[in-house]
Amino acid sequence: GGNAAGRGLLESMNDSLRHRGPDDAGVYASPCGSAYLAQRRLSILDLSSLGHQPMGFGGVWMTFNGEVYNYRELRAELEGFPFRSASDTEVILAAYLKWGEACLDKLYGMFALLIWDERNRTLFGARDRFGVKPMLYHRAGTDLFVASEVKALHAAGVRAEPDEHAWADYLARGYHDHSEATFWKGIRSVP
């Protein structure tokens, strides 16, 4: 509940992933208090502060992990958008603003992304087709927690309780990436 509590929880989750992005950290809290986004950034394409995440434009905010290989071609196709950075993150944001969820059909790379659209209060999330970048989630009533590592969900208060079925599948058959199940109860993986 409340903006301060939500922001504090998100910062704890974000701090648990400091090793994933030592260059920068950011948090976005929606004005309505319905959504919070956080990012640990490892600067690769745009080393300036203009690549800071979560990144927003026109009431749409996003956080992104990975790399889109064809971002230069997409940027040319999105001529007219007022780009400020040289990042692939901003290209994805512009693509979403132009094509909505269909922007995924144009992205080639390895990525996991979350987009909060304040205009209609919707959350859109996706992974690349091969699932290179992880996206894990936990539902608690009407709350949804999403992270790239289990430890961030544990930092949000999700109990570290093993999922016996997932462990049995792994130990007996070697299965470990065949379903949405993870090795932890209550934590799922986006397919």
Summary of the structure (lengths in Angstrom):
residues: 191
radius of gyration: 17.0
end to end distance: 29.2
largest distance: 55.4
contacts: 558
relative contact order: 0.14
helix: 32%
strand: 29%
